[in-house]
Amino acid sequence: QVQLVESGGGLVQAGGSLRLSCAASRRYAMGWFRQAPGKERELVAYISGSGSIKYYGDSVKGRFTISRDSAKNTVYLQMNSLKPEDTAVYYCNCGLSYPGYGSPGPGRYWGQGTQVTVSS
């Protein structure tokens, strides 16, 4: 079994920052997806198991940063310059696939989701 524990969501004003965390029971390739009401699920960021490869969705590139801790079992998503369109439920995801082209595909394990709301 895979245990994923997410934290760090909340309500912030546009231009503010939040940091999400996702703690896993072991090292995996991990990432974040988000989904807003009435919108399709969107990849936000990806990081390989080693931490050496990162991928960002076009809408967040330059504003968000994904990283791992030294133990490689906890992933952080630092979100800066937040916009109202970033409002969504953010889901930690483990076991993503990424052959080095296109966009990473979702893995089989999902966190419970954490709400991020950005007010204007």
Secondary structure, DSSP 8 states (H G I E B T S, - for coil): ---EEEE--EEEETT--EEEEEEESS---EEEEEE-TTS--EEEEEE-TTS--EEE-TTTTTTEEEEE-TTSSEEEEEE-S--GGG-EEEEEEES-B--SSS--B--SEE---EEEEEE-
